[in-house]
C-alpha cells in the first residue's frame, strides 16, 4: 500500500491539489481555475464560493487519479495571503473577497491606525504599515460599507474559509492568519489593540491553531463525495510564501527561497522574533520559528505589462511567444542593457521604503533602445532591487545569506537566474519541483501523519534542487550599476510623490 498526503494550494488564479508520497513525488494531481475581477481602479476581488468549487474539483480530480493501492493519510492547505472574505455566522459570503492586490485605502493608512503609531503597529504585527496587510484593506472596506458591521459578521482568510467548509470548524492556522496583520506576533494571538481599531471582537475571527497541528477532520459527506477516508485529518497549513520556503527545503537559517512569480518574494528563517523596515515578519512552519520576508510586488507582472504594451492585448499577456523571443534577443545584450535602468515599482514598493504611492521608472532611454533592452532592463532592475533587499536583511539579522533556491515562472529563465547570480554575487539554485508551495503543505501533512518524524527529515527526503548558477565575470559591471541603482528611488522620492498626487487629481 502506497501512503500519500494531500497538499492543496489555493492561489490567486486557482486551486491545485497534489498527492505527495514520502519521497516528495507527485502521484496524483488536480487543478481548477477561477476568475480575478478588477471592477474599479486599485480594486481586485474574487468570489469566495469559486475557491470552494475549485477546491472540490481539484481534489476530486486528484483523488480519482490515484490507484486503489494508495492510502491518503492527511490533507493540508496553503493559500494566497492577505486575501480575505467577509461572511455571515453560517459562513456565507456577504461581500466579494478582497484579493491581496487590492489597494483601495492606500491613502488612508494613517486614518486606519488612528492614535496607534507606525512603530507600534509594526512591533505588534511584524508588518510595517502599508496597504498589503489585510488590516488596512478591511478598514477601508468597512469605511466604504458600514452596513457590513453586524454582530454576525465573520472575517476569514482563504485557509479559514476552506477549512470551515472541509471540517465545519471556524478555525485557521497562525501562519495563515498572520498575513492579515491582526495578530500579536509575540503573544501568538489576535491583537486586541488592532481589533479595537476595526471595532471587531475576537469571536468574529477564527480560532487559531499552530501550523502542522490537526485542525479538524473531513466532513463525512464530503469524504464520501470525494472518495477520501472518513475523518481524514485536516492539518493546519500556512500562507503560500511560507509554504514555498518549506517546499524549497528551508528548515534552518542561511539559505533563502526566492519566488520569481507575479510578485518577487524571498524569505529566510529566523529563530527569534525580529522586526525591521528591511522586511516583514511571519510565522514559519516549524514551531517557534519565523520567516523574515521581502516582497517586490512587480515581478512577472511587470514583464506581462511589457508584453501587453508590445502586442496590445492584455488578455494574451503571458500566453504568447513574445517574451521568449525578447529573452533570446536580450541574452546577447551587455550587462546594463545599453545604459537603460528600470526601477520596478509598478505596484508601489514595500520594503525597505514602504511607499504605496511609488511608481516605476525607466531611466536612460535613447533611440538606440528596443524591446529587448526594455526586457533585460526590467529583469536587471528586479535583480538589483533584490540586492537592496538582501543587504538590508543581512544587516538587520547579522547573518549572511549563502544561496537562494528559486522557484516560480521566472526561475525557468536561464538569463534571469544568471543575472541574479551575478547581481547578488552568490549561487542561485533551482528548486526541482515547480510546485514547491503545494509541497510545503504536503510536508506539514506528512509529519503530522507520521510519514516523516519532523520537518528537517521531510526537507531531506521530499525536496530536491536542480541546476545551479554561479556568479560570472559580469558581476563587476553589476557592482558599478548597483551603485547607480541604489540611489534611484531616494533621489526621486519627492518627484514620484508629486506624480502620485497629480494622478489622483487627474482620475
C-alpha positions as a printed Julia matrix, in Angstrom:
507×3 Matrix{Float64}:
   0.0    0.0     0.0
   1.42   3.39   -1.05
   0.83   6.11    1.51
   0.35   9.73    0.43
  -0.7   13.1     1.81
  -2.63  15.84    0.02
  -1.34  19.39   -0.41
  -3.97  21.9    -1.53
  -2.78  25.27   -2.87
  -5.5   27.93   -3.29
  -3.57  30.57   -5.25
  -4.62  33.85   -6.86
  -5.71  32.1   -10.06
  -6.91  28.66   -8.98
  -6.57  25.58   -6.79
  -4.06  22.77   -7.17
  -4.41  19.51   -5.24
  -1.39  17.18   -5.32
  -0.87  13.79   -3.68
   2.71  13.54   -2.36
   4.5   10.37   -1.3
   7.3   10.21    1.28
   9.95  10.88   -1.39
   8.26  14.11   -2.48
   6.92  12.59   -5.72
   3.59  13.81   -7.08
   1.44  10.69   -7.58
  -1.8   12.47   -8.41
  -2.89  15.98   -9.32
  -6.0   18.04   -9.93
  -6.43  21.68  -10.94
  -9.27  24.15  -11.29
  -9.17  27.88  -12.02
 -11.29  30.9   -11.07
 -11.61  34.5   -12.15
  -9.96  37.61  -10.77
 -12.11  40.73  -11.03
 -10.89  44.33  -11.38
 -14.16  46.3   -11.01
 -12.52  49.67  -10.34
  -9.05  51.26  -10.14
  -6.99  49.54   -7.4
  -9.88  47.09   -6.8
  -9.21  43.35   -7.02
 -11.93  40.92   -5.98
 -12.96  37.27   -6.19
 -15.99  35.14   -5.44
 -15.06  33.08   -2.39
 -17.55  30.42   -3.43
 -15.37  29.92   -6.51
 -12.5   28.96   -4.18
 -14.65  26.21   -2.74
 -15.91  24.95   -6.09
 -12.35  24.86   -7.42
 -11.11  23.06   -4.3
 -13.74  20.35   -4.74
 -12.96  19.99   -8.45
  -9.2   19.83   -7.9
  -9.47  17.37   -5.02
 -11.86  15.18   -6.95
  -9.55  15.03   -9.97
  -6.52  14.33   -7.79
  -8.16  11.5    -5.84
  -9.7    9.97   -8.96
  -6.23   9.7   -10.45
  -4.91   7.61   -7.57
  -4.88   3.85   -7.7
  -6.74   1.5    -5.36
  -3.48   0.69   -3.6
  -2.97   4.31   -2.44
  -3.88   5.35    1.1
  -4.44   9.08    1.81
  -3.32   9.96    5.34
  -3.88  13.71    5.77
  -4.64  16.96    3.97
  -3.1   20.42    4.41
  -4.0   23.78    2.79
  -1.78  26.63    1.66
  -3.17  29.76    0.04
  -2.86  33.27   -1.34
  -2.05  35.55    1.55
  -3.73  38.82    2.63
  -6.83  37.8     0.67
  -9.92  37.62    2.88
 -13.69  37.32    2.75
 -16.47  38.58    5.0
 -19.25  36.1     5.74
 -22.27  35.77    7.98
 -22.31  33.47   11.0
 -23.04  30.49    8.73
 -20.03  31.08    6.5
 -21.99  32.57    3.59
 -20.1   35.45    1.93
 -21.72  38.87    2.34
 -19.26  40.73    0.11
 -16.8   39.76   -2.65
 -13.44  38.67   -1.27
 -10.71  41.31   -1.39
  -7.56  39.92   -3.02
  -4.06  40.69   -1.76
  -3.56  43.1    -4.7
  -6.48  45.31   -3.67
  -5.08  48.77   -2.96
  -8.18  50.79   -2.12
  -7.48  52.77    1.01
  -3.74  53.13    0.35
  -4.0   56.86    1.01
  -5.81  56.27    4.32
  -3.2   54.24    6.23
  -2.9   56.9     8.94
  -6.7   57.04    9.38
  -6.77  53.25    9.83
  -4.15  53.43   12.57
  -5.71  56.4    14.39
  -3.68  57.1    17.55
  -1.66  53.93   17.06
   1.82  54.82   15.79
   3.51  53.29   12.76
   6.14  51.81   15.08
   3.58  50.23   17.45
   1.62  48.66   14.59
   4.86  47.27   13.18
   6.01  45.88   16.53
   2.67  44.16   17.18
   2.0   42.68   13.74
   5.52  42.27   12.35
   4.42  44.19    9.26
   5.25  47.85    8.6
   2.04  49.71    7.75
   1.23  49.68    4.03
  -1.8   48.64    2.0
  -0.71  44.98    1.66
  -1.72  43.6     5.11
  -5.44  42.87    5.22
  -5.92  45.13    8.26
  -5.78  48.23    6.06
  -7.92  46.78    3.27
 -10.52  45.73    5.83
 -10.51  49.14    7.49
 -11.1   50.8     4.11
 -13.88  48.34    3.23
 -15.72  48.93    6.49
 -15.49  52.69    5.92
 -16.95  52.26    2.41
 -19.68  49.85    3.52
 -20.53  50.43    7.2
 -23.7   48.33    6.82
 -21.44  45.26    6.88
 -20.83  45.88   10.58
 -23.15  43.41   12.26
 -22.68  41.03   15.2
 -22.95  38.12   12.72
 -20.02  39.36   10.61
 -17.09  36.95   10.32
 -13.63  37.68    8.84
 -11.88  34.73    7.17
  -8.58  34.28    5.38
  -8.65  31.79    2.49
  -7.41  28.94    4.7
 -10.15  29.61    7.27
 -12.87  29.66    4.58
 -11.79  26.34    3.08
 -11.21  24.68    6.46
 -14.68  25.74    7.63
 -16.18  24.07    4.56
 -13.99  20.97    4.93
 -14.47  20.41    8.66
 -17.26  22.63    9.94
 -14.84  24.26   12.38
 -14.35  28.06   12.46
 -10.56  27.99   12.77
  -7.37  28.77   10.9
  -3.62  28.44   11.19
  -1.49  31.04   12.93
   0.75  31.05    9.85
  -2.27  31.65    7.62
  -3.8   34.39    9.75
  -0.68  36.43   10.45
  -0.51  38.0     6.94
  -3.84  39.63    7.81
  -1.84  41.98   10.05
  -4.19  41.39   13.0
  -2.05  39.0    15.04
   0.06  39.97   18.04
   3.12  38.07   16.82
   4.76  37.73   20.23
   1.56  36.71   22.04
   0.6   34.34   19.17
  -2.99  35.58   19.47
  -5.35  38.08   17.87
  -4.27  41.6    18.81
  -6.9   43.25   20.97
  -5.37  46.64   20.13
  -5.73  46.14   16.37
  -9.17  44.54   16.63
 -10.34  47.56   18.62
  -9.25  49.85   15.76
 -11.62  47.9    13.49
 -14.37  47.62   16.13
 -14.3   43.84   15.82
 -14.47  41.21   18.55
 -12.32  38.09   18.74
 -15.48  35.99   18.29
 -15.73  37.38   14.74
 -12.41  35.8    13.8
 -11.41  32.13   13.6
  -9.78  30.18   16.41
  -6.01  29.92   15.95
  -4.11  26.62   15.59
  -0.34  26.2    15.19
   0.79  25.09   11.71
   1.22  21.34   11.48
  -1.33  20.57   14.18
  -4.64  18.89   13.39
  -7.32  21.5    12.92
 -10.22  19.07   12.39
 -11.38  16.1    10.34
 -13.01  15.94    6.93
 -16.79  16.14    6.93
 -18.24  12.66    6.42
 -20.46  13.61    3.47
 -17.53  15.28    1.73
 -15.32  12.28    2.38
 -17.86  10.06    0.64
 -18.29  12.55   -2.23
 -14.55  12.84   -2.83
 -13.63   9.22   -2.22
 -11.47  10.07    0.78
 -11.28   8.31    4.15
 -13.86   9.23    6.74
 -12.42  11.51    9.44
  -9.36  12.32    7.3
  -7.14  14.65    9.4
  -7.08  18.25    8.16
  -3.75  19.76    9.19
  -3.29  23.48    9.86
  -1.33  24.95    6.97
   0.35  28.25    6.23
   0.46  31.05    3.66
   1.88  30.38    0.23
   5.14  32.24    0.84
   6.0   30.32    3.99
   4.92  27.08    2.3
   7.2   27.82   -0.66
  10.13  28.22    1.7
   9.34  24.91    3.32
   8.94  23.24   -0.08
  12.34  24.63   -1.06
  13.86  22.73    1.86
  14.48  25.71    4.17
  14.48  24.4     7.73
  17.49  26.37    9.07
  18.81  29.93    8.7
  21.34  30.83    5.99
  19.6   29.77    2.76
  16.72  31.76    1.32
  13.93  30.97   -1.09
  13.2   33.35   -3.96
   9.87  33.06   -5.74
  10.02  34.68   -9.18
   6.28  34.96   -9.68
   3.69  37.71  -10.1
   5.48  39.25   -7.14
   9.12  38.64   -6.21
   9.02  37.16   -2.72
  12.01  35.95   -0.73
  12.36  34.65    2.79
  14.94  33.35    5.23
  14.34  31.62    8.56
  14.94  33.31   11.91
  14.83  31.59   15.28
  13.59  34.62   17.21
  11.11  37.43   16.61
  12.76  40.34   14.83
  11.35  43.41   13.11
  12.94  45.83   10.67
  11.89  48.11    7.82
  14.05  45.82    5.68
  11.45  43.02    5.83
   8.15  41.82    7.23
   7.99  39.04    9.8
   5.74  35.98    9.55
   5.43  32.61   11.28
   7.23  29.68    9.66
   6.05  26.08    9.57
   8.39  24.85   12.3
   7.34  25.54   15.89
   8.88  28.69   17.33
  10.47  29.87   14.08
   9.81  32.84   11.79
  10.28  33.85    8.19
  11.66  37.31    7.57
  10.4   38.11    4.13
  10.95  40.69    1.41
   8.43  41.43   -1.32
   8.56  43.3    -4.62
   5.0   43.49   -5.96
   6.04  43.98   -9.59
   7.6   40.69  -10.74
   6.43  38.76  -13.81
   3.52  41.19  -13.58
   5.93  43.83  -14.96
   7.06  41.59  -17.82
   3.42  40.93  -18.67
   2.93  44.72  -18.79
   5.77  44.91  -21.33
   4.24  42.15  -23.42
   0.84  43.84  -23.35
   2.47  47.11  -24.34
   4.11  45.46  -27.33
   1.19  43.4   -28.59
  -1.7   45.49  -27.33
  -3.8   42.69  -25.83
  -3.84  42.32  -22.04
  -5.79  39.07  -22.22
  -2.99  37.38  -24.14
  -0.18  38.57  -21.87
   1.92  35.63  -20.74
   0.4   33.27  -23.33
   2.33  34.17  -26.49
   5.91  33.6   -27.54
   6.73  37.32  -27.36
   8.6   37.11  -24.06
  10.59  34.07  -25.19
  11.66  35.96  -28.32
  12.61  39.01  -26.23
  14.7   36.82  -23.96
  16.59  35.3   -26.89
  17.45  38.81  -28.06
  18.25  40.08  -24.55
  20.81  37.31  -23.95
  23.14  38.96  -26.48
  22.94  42.4   -24.84
  25.69  43.51  -22.44
  25.08  43.96  -18.7
  23.26  47.2   -18.11
  21.02  46.95  -21.21
  22.91  49.67  -23.02
  22.62  52.12  -20.14
  18.9   51.61  -19.55
  17.88  51.31  -15.89
  14.46  50.2   -14.63
  13.0   50.87  -11.18
  10.38  48.09  -10.98
   7.92  49.79   -8.63
   4.93  49.21  -10.92
   2.73  48.38   -7.92
   4.36  50.61   -5.32
   7.15  49.49   -3.03
   7.11  47.56    0.22
  10.47  47.01    1.93
  12.58  48.95    2.61
  10.69  52.17    1.76
   7.04  51.17    2.36
   5.67  53.68   -0.14
   2.35  52.69   -1.72
   2.47  55.81   -3.91
   5.8   54.92   -5.55
   5.79  54.1    -9.25
   8.1   52.65  -11.89
  10.91  54.5   -13.63
  12.77  53.88  -16.9
  15.95  55.95  -16.86
  18.41  56.43  -19.71
  16.09  55.83  -22.69
  17.57  56.65  -26.09
  16.6   55.94  -29.68
  19.08  53.06  -29.62
  16.94  51.07  -27.17
  14.48  48.47  -28.4
  12.1   45.95  -26.82
  14.91  43.56  -25.85
  16.66  46.36  -23.94
  13.44  47.01  -22.04
  13.09  43.32  -21.25
  16.64  42.99  -19.96
  16.43  46.26  -18.01
  13.33  45.03  -16.17
  14.97  41.73  -15.22
  18.12  43.56  -14.13
  16.04  46.08  -12.17
  14.31  43.28  -10.29
  17.69  41.68   -9.53
  19.21  44.99   -8.39
  16.18  45.64   -6.19
  16.59  42.21   -4.64
  20.2   43.05   -3.82
  18.87  46.07   -1.89
  16.52  43.69   -0.08
  19.23  41.11    0.63
  21.73  43.58    2.03
  19.0   45.02    4.28
  18.05  41.59    5.63
  21.66  40.58    6.25
  22.38  43.84    8.07
  19.28  43.51   10.27
  19.84  39.83   11.14
  23.63  39.98   11.33
  23.84  36.74    9.34
  24.81  36.12    5.69
  22.52  34.5     3.13
  24.68  31.92    1.38
  22.44  30.97   -1.56
  18.94  31.33   -2.98
  16.63  28.49   -4.02
  14.49  29.88   -6.86
  11.04  28.84   -8.0
   8.1   30.31   -9.88
   7.67  31.15  -13.56
  10.74  33.36  -13.77
  13.0   30.58  -12.49
  12.62  28.8   -15.83
  14.66  31.58  -17.47
  18.4   30.82  -17.62
  19.05  34.52  -18.29
  17.13  35.65  -15.23
  18.85  33.09  -12.97
  22.32  34.06  -14.24
  21.64  37.79  -13.83
  20.51  37.14  -10.26
  23.7   35.19   -9.52
  25.82  37.98  -10.99
  23.99  40.82   -9.24
  23.63  39.09   -5.86
  27.11  37.54   -6.05
  26.05  34.2    -4.68
  24.72  30.92   -6.1
  21.2   30.61   -7.46
  19.78  27.07   -7.32
  16.56  25.96   -8.97
  14.0   24.04   -6.97
  13.49  20.64   -8.59
   9.71  20.97   -8.35
   7.59  23.67   -9.89
   5.09  23.13   -7.08
   7.21  23.95   -4.03
   4.3   25.83   -2.41
   1.99  22.81   -2.59
   4.83  20.54   -1.5
   5.36  22.68    1.62
   1.76  21.98    2.64
   2.3   18.3     1.89
   5.37  18.24    4.15
   3.35  19.53    7.12
   0.75  16.84    6.44
   3.47  14.18    6.12
   4.94  15.0     9.53
   1.52  15.0    11.18
   0.62  11.68    9.54
   3.87  10.05   10.7
   5.38   9.63    7.23
   8.23  11.83    8.46
   9.47  12.26   12.04
  10.0   16.03   11.69
  10.3   18.84    9.16
  14.08  18.53    8.9
  13.67  14.9     7.84
  10.87  15.86    5.47
  13.07  18.5     3.85
  15.87  15.97    3.35
  13.6   13.28    1.9
  10.97  15.26   -0.01
  12.79  18.26   -1.53
  15.41  18.35   -4.26
  17.24  21.06   -6.2
  18.18  21.33   -9.86
  20.58  23.44  -11.92
  22.97  25.73  -10.08
  24.03  29.17  -11.39
  27.21  30.8   -10.04
  28.43  34.4   -10.4
  30.29  35.06  -13.65
  32.5   37.88  -14.95
  29.54  40.26  -15.33
  29.43  40.73  -11.55
  31.94  43.62  -11.78
  29.73  45.57  -14.19
  26.72  44.92  -11.98
  28.62  46.25   -8.97
  29.02  49.52  -10.88
  25.36  49.54  -11.91
  24.21  48.82   -8.36
  25.9   51.97   -7.08
  23.73  53.95   -9.53
  20.58  51.94   -8.88
  20.61  52.18   -5.09
  20.21  55.99   -5.31
  17.46  55.92   -7.92
  14.46  55.83   -5.58
  15.88  58.01   -2.76
  16.86  60.75   -5.21
  13.46  60.67   -6.96
  11.16  60.04   -4.0
   9.82  63.6    -3.96
   9.17  63.6    -7.7
   7.35  60.25   -7.54
   5.2   61.53   -4.66
   4.28  64.65   -6.65
   3.37  62.49   -9.65
   1.19  60.3    -7.41
  -0.71  63.37   -6.22
  -1.07  64.5    -9.83
  -2.51  61.1   -10.83
  -5.04  61.2    -8.01
  -6.32  64.64   -9.02
  -6.48  63.55  -12.66
  -8.55  60.42  -12.08
